[in-house]
Amino acid sequence: MKTLRHSLTLPFLMMMALASTLPACTKKSSPAGTKVKQPFSGNAYESNNRFFRGTGQGVSVKQNIARSKADLDAKNQLAAQVGTNVKAVSDQYLGQTENATAADVADKFQTLVREVMSTELADLRKTGEETYFNETTKDYTVYVAYEIKKAAMFRFMKKQARTNAKISEQELKVMDEILDQQIKLAEAEGE
């Protein structure tokens, strides 16, 4: 009987020791801290070949100010993406064509991007908005997500370029070629 008790005690103690260490294995902690899941994160809210997408967050004691901050944050993300994309495409195109007025066209493109992003865009869509209120701090936190179709954005840029008196005919021709190429790429992804 004594041997049976000792033979059952050892496996029982081992099982208890193992069970107490298992929760530590499943705990998701890192040296950086605990991961926070924010609204509008993940692939559905990231830019791709068809859409420019931006998300923003705003915090304030007033809900309307928190919303304005979130809108501004998201639209700044969109503007940065459009500017980076246009700069990369125009640099690549102008490097390939070895155009004599390449620097002028590149500068005009950057000016065009700034002008376009400072206007209200017709195809800009808000894909989501969530508002949270923290009872402790009395703060509102607003999260927003926006998207715009790349093809629509490039068409709008073409339209704006045509109304700009500072762009010469030759520069306009180069811009049209670049933007037409980008429109075709964006539309081909949508098929």
C-alpha positions in Angstrom: 0.0 0.0 0.0 2.9 2.3 0.8 4.5 1.7 -2.6 1.2 2.4 -4.3 0.8 5.7 -2.5 4.4 6.7 -3.4 3.9 5.6 -7.0 0.8 7.7 -7.4 2.3 10.7 -5.5 5.2 11.3 -7.8 3.2 11.4 -11.1 0.6 13.6 -9.4 3.3 16.1 -8.3 4.8 16.1 -11.7 1.5 16.7 -13.4 0.8 19.6 -11.0 4.2 21.1 -11.7 3.7 20.8 -15.4 0.2 22.3 -15.2 1.4 25.3 -13.3 4.0 26.1 -15.9 1.7 25.7 -19.0 -0.1 29.1 -18.5 3.3 30.8 -18.6 3.9 29.3 -22.0 0.7 30.6 -23.5 1.0 34.2 -22.1 1.8 36.6 -24.9 4.2 39.1 -23.5 7.3 40.5 -24.9 10.0 42.9 -23.7 8.2 45.7 -25.5 4.9 45.1 -23.6 1.5 43.8 -24.4 0.2 44.1 -28.0 -2.7 46.5 -28.4 -5.3 45.8 -31.0 -6.5 49.1 -32.5 -9.6 49.6 -34.8 -8.9 49.7 -38.5 -5.7 47.8 -38.5 -4.8 44.9 -40.8 -4.7 44.3 -44.5 -8.2 45.7 -45.2 -7.0 49.1 -44.1 -3.6 49.2 -45.8 -2.9 50.6 -49.2 -2.6 48.2 -52.1 -2.5 48.4 -55.9 -6.0 49.7 -56.2 -6.5 52.0 -53.2 -4.7 54.6 -51.2 -5.8 54.0 -47.6 -5.2 55.9 -44.4 -6.2 55.6 -40.8 -6.1 58.2 -38.0 -6.6 58.6 -34.3 -7.5 61.6 -32.3 -7.9 62.2 -28.6 -9.5 65.2 -26.9 -11.9 66.1 -24.1 -14.2 67.3 -26.8 -15.6 64.8 -29.3 -15.6 67.0 -32.3 -12.0 68.0 -31.8 -11.0 64.3 -31.4 -12.8 63.6 -34.7 -11.0 66.5 -36.4 -7.6 65.3 -35.2 -8.4 61.7 -36.4 -9.5 63.1 -39.8 -6.4 65.2 -40.2 -4.2 62.2 -39.2 -5.8 59.9 -41.8 -5.7 62.5 -44.6 -2.0 63.3 -43.9 -1.3 59.6 -44.2 -3.1 59.6 -47.6 -1.2 62.7 -48.7 2.1 61.2 -47.8 1.3 58.0 -49.7 0.2 59.8 -52.8 3.3 62.1 -52.7 5.7 59.2 -52.2 4.0 57.2 -55.0 4.1 60.1 -57.4 7.7 60.9 -56.6 8.8 57.3 -57.1 6.9 57.0 -60.4 8.0 60.3 -61.8 11.7 59.7 -60.8 11.6 56.3 -62.5 9.9 57.6 -65.6 12.1 60.6 -66.0 15.2 58.6 -65.3 14.3 56.2 -68.2 13.4 59.0 -70.7 16.3 61.3 -69.8 14.1 64.3 -70.4 15.9 67.6 -70.4 13.3 69.2 -68.2 13.1 66.3 -65.8 13.8 68.4 -62.7 11.1 71.0 -63.7 8.5 68.3 -64.3 9.4 66.5 -60.9 9.0 69.9 -59.1 5.7 70.6 -60.8 4.5 67.1 -59.9 5.3 67.6 -56.2 3.5 71.0 -56.3 0.5 69.4 -58.0 0.4 66.7 -55.3 0.3 69.4 -52.6 -2.4 71.3 -54.4 -4.5 68.2 -55.0 -4.3 67.1 -51.4 -5.2 70.5 -50.0 -8.5 70.4 -52.0 -11.5 68.3 -51.0 -11.4 65.1 -53.0 -14.7 63.8 -54.5 -13.9 60.1 -54.4 -12.4 60.1 -50.8 -14.5 57.7 -48.8 -14.7 57.2 -45.1 -14.7 53.4 -44.6 -15.1 53.5 -40.8 -15.3 55.6 -37.7 -15.3 54.4 -34.1 -15.6 56.7 -31.0 -14.6 55.7 -27.4 -15.1 57.6 -24.2 -12.7 57.0 -21.2 -14.7 57.6 -18.0 -11.4 58.0 -16.0 -9.7 60.6 -18.1 -12.9 62.1 -19.6 -11.3 61.8 -23.1 -12.8 60.9 -26.4 -10.7 58.8 -28.7 -11.9 58.7 -32.3 -10.5 56.3 -35.0 -11.2 56.8 -38.7 -10.3 55.1 -41.9 -10.4 56.6 -45.4 -9.7 55.2 -48.9 -9.5 56.6 -52.4 -9.2 54.6 -55.6 -5.8 55.2 -57.2 -7.2 55.5 -60.7 -9.7 58.2 -59.5 -6.9 60.0 -57.7 -4.7 60.0 -60.8 -7.6 61.2 -63.0 -8.2 64.1 -60.6 -4.5 65.0 -60.7 -4.7 65.1 -64.6 -7.7 67.4 -64.4 -6.0 69.7 -61.9 -2.8 69.8 -64.0 -4.8 71.0 -67.0 -6.2 73.9 -65.0 -2.7 74.9 -63.7 -1.4 77.9 -65.7 2.2 77.3 -64.3 2.5 74.0 -66.2 3.8 74.2 -69.8 2.5 72.1 -72.6 5.6 69.9 -72.7 5.4 69.3 -68.9 1.7 68.6 -69.2 2.4 66.0 -71.9 5.0 64.2 -69.7 2.6 64.3 -66.7 -0.2 62.9 -68.8 2.0 60.0 -69.9 3.0 59.2 -66.4 -0.6 59.5 -65.0 -2.1 57.5 -67.8 0.4 54.7 -67.1 -0.5 54.7 -63.4 -4.3 54.8 -64.2 -3.8 51.7 -66.5 -1.9 49.9 -63.7 -4.5 50.7 -61.1 -7.4 49.6 -63.3 -5.7 46.4 -64.4 -5.5 45.4 -60.7 -9.2 45.9 -60.4 -10.1 43.4 -63.1 
